[in-house]
Structures are given as C-alpha cells and as structure tokens.
C-alpha cells in the first residue's frame, strides 16, 4: 500500500463525511539544533501543530528562547533525565519502581515546575515517559503532582488519567536505525484509519528529530503534503485533543 492508497482511504472517508485527527509528537528535545530547526520549519510550512517532549534536567533558556515565538508548538515533560534505571535484562525504563516511588515523583514534580516556568504560554500538563514506559505505581501518583495526561506509544490501556498516545513511529529502531520504508508507514496509517472505530479518529505520529535521516525527513514531508489540505484530515494541537479526553 503506497501513498496513493492512503489518499484513496482519505478520499473515501471524505465522501462519507468522516474526519480524523492527526497529531505530531517529537521526543528528546534539549536545545536548538539544525535538526530541530528543520522540524520547526517543516511543521510551520504545513501548519501542523507540534508537541515537543523536552527532557527537563538537560534543558534551559536557550531552547525556551528559541521556541518562544512559535505558537504552533506545545511543550510536554519527557521524564526528568532520560536515564535508564532498569536491569540489563529488562527493557530500558526511567519511570519504573527500580527506585523509591517518592524519588521518581519528586523528579517528575521538578520537571513539571521547570518546564512550566520556562514555557508559560506553551507548556501542557502532559507526561511523555522516556522509551514510552512507565510503571502503574508511578502513573497513579501523577494527578497529585499536576499531570493531566499521559502519552506513550500504542493502543490505549486502562490508566488513572487520560491517555493521548502515539501510534506510528517513523524510526526503524531495531533494524537500520534510520527512517522506516515509506510504503510500510503509509500502509500502517491507512490500516489504522480503516480498522479503528470512527476511522482511528485520533492518530499520533511519533518522530525523533535528533536521529532522522533523509528517509525519515522525506516521509514526514510526503505525509504533510498528502494530508495538510485534505478534507478528511485535521492536524491538531495536543492541547486541543487533551480538552476532549475523558478523565
């Protein structure tokens, strides 16, 4: 299934009066880089809202100053340090119960407060766990420290606060380390839209600007070109979607 097939899917939706929402989350922002500038320019060109998951411990005024004038960007909390505390036999995890729960929640409180202060007009009360992993015991403590939404990868599972997940990952993490083949990505998006209730009404696209190669950048631009002005698609800001989520 190619981009043409995705276009046919969207055209069919439009003819049936269906509409679906896409949102874009990019992880691991710390400071201004050429790659981040490229992402910001691309999203601005196609009027696609962008949610940046920023690592609080390693960021500061440089990134905040750079992003301040871009009103289409929301800023979410990406853990605290993006350090792995899991054992070598486990999948990487910062927000697990490998340390006392209060230490983890204290770091997440510091991260919330730091980014809230750095981004008074762009901050959203969303937690994006590094590696998209978080223990249930940590999730249960998030509402008490101000978090309203959790964003991981994959289908929604029961949680103690609303989920706004991503579903399509551009990167081939376990293979080439670069962008995944375009046909496979377009097929995955079209399949999700066709199989989910109401056409996969909210679908999250996950990017990592710091590791994008030409394949990843080219796909993202193709996706924007295909969807930016299509009547069956709306690119939404995460703060808009958060307001529609059930508690």
C-alpha positions in Angstrom: 0.0 0.0 0.0 1.5 3.3 -1.1 0.7 6.9 -0.5 -1.8 6.6 -3.3 -3.7 4.0 -1.3 -3.7 6.3 1.8 -5.1 9.1 -0.4 -7.8 6.7 -1.6 -8.7 5.9 2.0 -8.9 9.6 2.9 -11.0 10.3 -0.2 -13.4 7.5 0.8 -13.7 9.0 4.3 -14.3 12.5 2.8 -17.1 11.1 0.6 -18.7 9.5 3.7 -18.4 12.7 5.7 -15.8 11.2 8.1 -12.9 13.2 9.5 -9.9 12.1 11.5 -7.4 13.9 13.6 -3.6 13.5 13.4 -1.2 14.9 16.0 2.6 15.0 16.0 4.8 14.3 19.0 8.6 14.6 18.7 10.8 13.3 21.6 14.1 14.2 23.3 14.4 17.9 22.7 17.0 19.6 24.8 18.5 22.6 22.9 18.3 24.2 19.5 19.9 22.2 16.8 19.9 22.2 13.0 17.6 19.1 13.1 15.1 20.8 15.4 15.1 23.9 13.2 14.3 21.7 10.2 11.4 20.2 12.1 10.1 23.5 13.2 10.3 25.0 9.7 8.5 21.9 8.2 5.7 22.0 10.7 5.3 25.7 10.3 5.2 25.4 6.5 2.3 22.9 6.6 0.5 24.5 9.6 0.9 21.2 11.6 0.9 21.7 15.3 3.9 20.1 17.1 4.3 18.7 20.6 7.9 18.7 21.8 8.7 16.2 24.6 11.5 18.1 26.4 14.0 16.5 28.8 13.8 18.9 31.8 17.2 18.2 33.5 19.2 18.9 30.4 17.3 21.9 29.0 17.2 25.6 29.8 16.8 29.1 28.5 18.4 28.5 25.1 15.6 26.2 23.9 12.9 28.3 25.6 14.1 31.4 23.9 14.3 29.7 20.5 10.8 28.3 20.8 9.1 31.3 22.3 7.8 32.8 19.0 6.4 29.5 17.6 2.8 29.5 18.7 2.1 26.1 17.0 4.4 24.3 19.4 3.3 22.7 22.7 5.9 21.5 25.3 5.4 18.4 27.3 7.6 16.8 30.1 9.8 13.9 28.9 10.7 12.3 32.2 13.4 14.1 34.1 16.9 13.0 33.0 16.1 10.2 30.4 18.4 7.8 32.3 17.8 4.1 32.4 17.4 2.5 35.9 16.3 -0.9 34.7 18.4 -4.0 34.9 20.4 -5.1 31.9 17.9 -8.0 31.4 14.9 -5.6 31.3 13.8 -3.0 28.7 15.0 0.5 29.4 13.0 2.5 31.8 13.4 5.7 33.8 10.0 5.8 35.3 9.9 2.5 37.0 9.9 1.3 40.6 13.6 0.4 40.5 14.0 3.4 42.8 11.7 4.6 45.6 8.4 5.9 44.2 8.8 9.3 46.0 12.1 9.9 44.4 10.7 9.3 40.9 7.6 11.5 41.6 9.8 14.2 43.1 11.9 14.3 39.9 8.7 14.5 37.8 7.5 17.3 40.0 10.7 19.2 39.4 10.4 18.6 35.7 6.8 19.9 35.6 7.7 23.0 37.5 10.8 23.8 35.5 9.1 23.5 32.1 6.0 25.3 33.4 8.3 28.2 34.3 10.3 28.1 31.1 7.3 27.9 28.8 4.4 29.9 30.3 2.5 30.0 27.1 3.4 26.7 25.6 3.6 24.2 28.5 1.0 21.4 28.7 0.5 19.1 31.7 1.4 16.0 29.7 4.0 13.4 30.7 5.8 11.5 28.0 7.8 8.7 29.6 11.2 8.0 28.1 11.1 4.9 26.0 7.3 5.1 26.3 7.4 3.0 29.5 6.1 3.8 33.0 5.1 1.6 35.9 1.5 1.7 37.0 2.6 2.7 40.5 4.1 5.9 39.1 1.1 6.6 36.9 -1.2 6.5 40.0 0.8 9.4 41.6 0.8 11.7 38.5 -2.6 13.5 39.1 -1.5 14.6 42.6 1.6 16.4 41.2 -0.3 18.2 38.4 -0.2 15.9 35.3 -3.5 15.7 33.4 -2.5 13.5 30.5 -0.1 10.6 29.8 1.3 9.9 26.3 3.0 6.6 25.4 3.1 4.5 22.2 0.4 2.1 21.1 -3.2 1.3 21.9 -4.8 2.9 25.0 -4.8 0.8 28.1 -6.7 1.5 31.3 -4.9 4.2 33.3 -5.6 6.6 36.2 -5.5 9.6 33.9 -6.4 10.3 30.2 -4.1 8.9 27.5 -3.1 10.7 24.3 -0.9 8.1 22.6 1.2 7.9 19.5 0.7 5.0 17.1 3.0 5.4 14.1 6.8 5.5 14.7 8.9 6.8 11.8 12.1 5.1 13.0 13.4 1.6 12.5 14.9 1.2 15.9 15.8 -2.5 15.7 16.9 -2.5 12.1 18.7 0.2 10.2 18.3 2.8 12.9 17.0 5.2 10.2 13.6 6.0 8.8 11.3 3.1 8.0 10.3 2.4 4.4 7.6 4.9 3.2 5.3 2.2 1.8 5.3 0.4 5.2 4.4 3.6 7.0 1.7 4.7 4.7 0.2 1.2 4.9 0.3 1.3 8.7 -1.5 4.6 8.8 -4.1 3.5 6.3 -4.7 0.2 8.1 -5.1 2.0 11.4 -7.6 4.5 9.9 -9.7 1.7 8.4 -9.6 -0.7 11.4 -10.1 1.7 14.4 -13.6 2.8 15.5 -14.6 6.0 13.6 -11.6 5.6 11.4 -8.9 5.9 14.1 -10.3 9.3 15.0 -7.1 10.3 16.8 -3.8 9.0 15.4 -0.5 10.1 16.8 2.7 10.3 14.7 6.0 9.9 16.6 9.3 11.4 15.5 12.8 11.9 16.9 14.4 14.8 15.1 17.8 14.2 16.5 18.2 10.8 14.7 16.3 11.5 11.5 18.0 10.5 8.3 16.9 11.6 4.8 14.4 8.7 4.6 12.6 9.9 7.8 12.6 13.6 6.7 11.3 12.7 3.2 8.4 10.7 4.6 7.3 13.4 7.0 7.2 15.9 4.2 5.3 13.5 2.0 2.8 12.9 4.8 2.3 16.6 5.3 1.9 17.2 1.5 -0.8 14.4 1.4 -2.8 15.5 4.5 -2.3 19.2 5.0 -5.3 20.3 2.9 -7.3 17.1 2.7 -11.0 17.5 3.9 -10.9 14.2 5.9 -7.8 15.1 7.9 -7.1 17.8 10.6 -3.7 18.2 12.2 -4.5 19.1 15.9 -2.5 20.5 18.7 -2.2 18.3 21.7 -3.8 20.9 24.0 -6.9 20.8 21.7 -7.1 17.0 21.9 -6.4 16.9 25.7 -9.5 19.0 26.2 -11.6 16.3 24.5 -10.3 13.3 26.6 -12.4 11.7 29.2 -11.0 11.6 32.7 
